[in-house]
Amino acid sequence: MHLEVVVQAIWLILPAYAANGAAVLVGGGKPIDFGRKWKDGRRILGDGKTWRGLFYGSLVGSIVGFSQAFAGKYIEMEGLNILNLDYFEGFPLMIPLVLSLCFGALLGDIVESFFKRRMGKERGEDWIPFDQLDFLLGALFLSFLVSSLIELLGALPYNWFIKNFSVWHLLVIFLITPFLHIISNKLYRGK
């Protein structure tokens, strides 16, 4: 596998990484489930999933993604794009593409939290490999759906997701994400 594929994979998923990390760092406040319980008597999501985390996580991830789009377009125009970094189709298509990665990452984490509560696991309790891959699956799934819609509407003659996320890119992402997640959690928790 070439270094180019590794760099491209990280570049493409970076908005989702930023959204997921920022939600943890700036979260807190009112829980998304408002403290309510499900039919099983357990919290729907728990205190770890907050409106502030959802908003600021999406915002930070979007800022990262939009910055990448402008930087990618600039290096493309200057003929410096030796690693073939994508610029998320530039303005205005970068908006739904980047937002789908960011918001999808946080939705994936929220869905995983719902099922984690159903399994009787508490906040912060390990649930391997779901804790490491939930946001990734959400980001990729929503990005694929949005890319398909953009193609269906005729805004692009191809599916952006399929064009950019090859099997090799996905393999890199799925291999490195659990390690990055575990390392970042250890740094965050100070363990």
C-alpha positions as CSV (number, residue, x, y, z in Angstrom):
1,M,0.0,0.0,0.0
2,H,1.4,3.4,-0.9
3,L,1.9,6.3,1.4
4,E,-0.4,8.3,-1.0
5,V,-3.4,6.1,-0.1
6,V,-2.8,6.4,3.6
7,V,-2.5,10.2,3.4
8,Q,-5.6,10.4,1.2
9,A,-7.6,8.2,3.6
10,I,-6.7,10.3,6.6
11,W,-7.4,13.5,4.6
12,L,-10.9,12.3,3.6
13,I,-12.0,11.2,7.1
14,L,-10.4,14.1,9.0
15,P,-13.6,16.1,9.3
16,A,-15.3,13.1,11.0
17,Y,-12.3,12.7,13.3
18,A,-12.4,16.4,14.2
19,A,-16.2,16.3,14.8
20,N,-16.0,13.2,17.0
21,G,-13.1,14.5,19.0
22,A,-14.5,18.0,19.5
23,A,-17.9,16.6,20.7
24,V,-16.0,14.9,23.5
25,L,-13.9,17.9,24.4
26,V,-16.6,20.6,24.3
27,G,-19.6,18.5,25.2
28,G,-21.6,18.7,28.4
29,G,-24.8,20.5,29.2
30,K,-28.3,19.3,28.3
31,P,-28.4,15.6,27.3
32,I,-30.0,14.9,23.9
33,D,-32.4,12.4,25.6
34,F,-33.3,15.0,28.2
35,G,-32.7,12.4,30.9
36,R,-35.5,10.2,29.7
37,K,-35.5,6.4,30.0
38,W,-36.4,3.8,27.4
39,K,-39.0,1.0,27.8
40,D,-36.3,-1.1,29.5
41,G,-35.9,1.4,32.3
42,R,-32.4,2.5,31.1
43,R,-31.5,5.9,29.8
44,I,-32.1,6.3,26.1
45,L,-28.6,7.7,25.4
46,G,-27.1,8.9,28.7
47,D,-25.4,12.1,29.9
48,G,-22.5,11.7,27.4
49,K,-24.6,12.7,24.4
50,T,-25.4,16.4,24.6
51,W,-26.8,19.1,22.4
52,R,-23.6,21.2,22.9
53,G,-21.4,18.2,21.9
54,L,-23.6,17.7,18.8
55,F,-23.5,21.3,17.8
56,Y,-19.9,22.1,18.5
57,G,-18.6,18.8,17.2
58,S,-20.4,19.4,13.9
59,L,-19.1,23.0,13.8
60,V,-15.4,22.1,14.5
61,G,-15.5,19.2,12.0
62,S,-17.1,21.5,9.4
63,I,-14.4,24.1,9.9
64,V,-11.7,21.5,9.5
65,G,-13.4,20.1,6.3
66,F,-14.1,23.5,4.8
67,S,-10.4,24.5,5.4
68,Q,-9.3,21.3,3.7
69,A,-11.6,22.0,0.8
70,F,-10.1,25.5,0.3
71,A,-6.5,24.2,0.9
72,G,-7.1,21.3,-1.5
73,K,-8.4,23.6,-4.2
74,Y,-5.5,26.0,-3.8
75,I,-2.8,23.3,-4.0
76,E,-4.7,21.8,-7.0
77,M,-4.7,25.2,-8.8
78,E,-1.0,25.7,-8.0
79,G,-0.1,22.3,-9.4
80,L,1.2,21.2,-6.0
81,N,-1.2,18.4,-5.4
82,I,1.3,15.6,-5.7
83,L,-0.7,13.4,-3.3
84,N,-4.0,13.9,-5.2
85,L,-5.8,15.2,-2.2
86,D,-9.5,15.8,-2.7
87,Y,-11.1,19.2,-2.2
88,F,-14.6,18.0,-1.6
89,E,-15.7,19.3,-5.0
90,G,-15.3,22.9,-3.9
91,F,-18.0,25.4,-3.2
92,P,-21.0,24.8,-2.9
93,L,-20.9,21.0,-3.0
94,M,-18.3,20.9,-0.2
95,I,-21.0,22.0,2.2
96,P,-23.3,18.9,2.1
97,L,-20.3,16.6,1.6
98,V,-18.3,17.8,4.6
99,L,-21.5,18.1,6.8
100,S,-22.4,14.5,6.0
101,L,-19.0,13.3,7.3
102,C,-19.3,15.5,10.4
103,F,-22.9,15.0,11.3
104,G,-22.8,11.3,10.3
105,A,-19.9,10.7,12.7
106,L,-21.9,12.1,15.6
107,L,-25.1,10.3,14.6
108,G,-23.1,7.1,14.4
109,D,-21.9,7.7,18.0
110,I,-25.4,8.5,19.2
111,V,-26.8,5.3,17.6
112,E,-24.1,3.3,19.2
113,S,-24.8,4.9,22.6
114,F,-28.5,3.8,22.3
115,F,-27.5,0.2,21.7
116,K,-24.8,0.4,24.4
117,R,-27.5,1.4,26.9
118,R,-29.7,-1.5,25.7
119,M,-26.8,-3.9,26.4
120,G,-26.6,-2.6,30.0
121,K,-23.3,-0.9,29.5
122,E,-22.6,2.3,31.3
123,R,-21.1,5.5,30.0
124,G,-17.3,5.1,29.6
125,E,-17.5,1.3,29.8
126,D,-15.7,-0.3,26.9
127,W,-17.7,-1.9,24.1
128,I,-15.0,-3.1,21.6
129,P,-15.0,-2.7,18.6
130,F,-18.2,-0.6,18.5
131,D,-16.8,2.3,20.6
132,Q,-13.9,2.7,18.1
133,L,-15.9,2.3,14.9
134,D,-19.4,3.8,15.5
135,F,-18.6,7.3,14.4
136,L,-16.7,6.0,11.4
137,L,-19.6,3.9,10.2
138,G,-22.0,6.8,10.7
139,A,-19.8,9.2,8.8
140,L,-19.2,6.8,5.9
141,F,-22.9,5.8,5.7
142,L,-24.3,9.3,5.7
143,S,-21.6,10.5,3.3
144,F,-22.5,7.7,0.9
145,L,-26.2,8.6,1.1
146,V,-25.6,12.4,0.5
147,S,-23.1,11.6,-2.4
148,S,-25.8,9.4,-4.0
149,L,-28.4,12.1,-3.6
150,I,-26.1,14.7,-5.1
151,E,-25.5,12.4,-8.1
152,L,-29.2,11.6,-8.4
153,L,-30.0,15.3,-8.5
154,G,-27.5,15.8,-11.3
155,A,-25.1,18.1,-9.4
156,L,-22.3,15.7,-10.1
157,P,-22.1,13.1,-12.9
158,Y,-20.6,10.6,-10.4
159,N,-20.9,9.5,-6.8
160,W,-18.3,11.5,-4.8
161,F,-18.1,8.8,-2.1
162,I,-17.4,6.0,-4.6
163,K,-14.9,8.1,-6.5
164,N,-12.9,8.9,-3.4
165,F,-13.2,6.0,-1.0
166,S,-11.6,3.0,-2.7
167,V,-11.4,-0.3,-0.9
168,W,-7.8,0.6,0.0
169,H,-8.8,3.9,1.6
170,L,-11.5,2.2,3.6
171,L,-9.1,-0.5,4.7
172,V,-6.6,2.1,5.9
173,I,-9.4,4.0,7.8
174,F,-10.7,0.8,9.5
175,L,-7.2,-0.3,10.4
176,I,-5.9,3.0,11.9
177,T,-9.1,4.3,13.5
178,P,-9.3,1.9,16.5
179,F,-5.7,2.6,17.4
180,L,-6.1,6.4,17.1
181,H,-9.3,6.1,19.2
182,I,-7.7,4.1,21.9
183,I,-4.6,6.4,22.1
184,S,-6.8,9.6,22.1
185,N,-9.0,8.2,24.9
186,K,-5.9,7.3,27.0
187,L,-4.5,10.8,26.5
188,Y,-7.9,12.4,27.2
189,R,-8.5,10.4,30.4
190,G,-4.9,10.7,31.4
191,K,-4.3,7.0,31.7
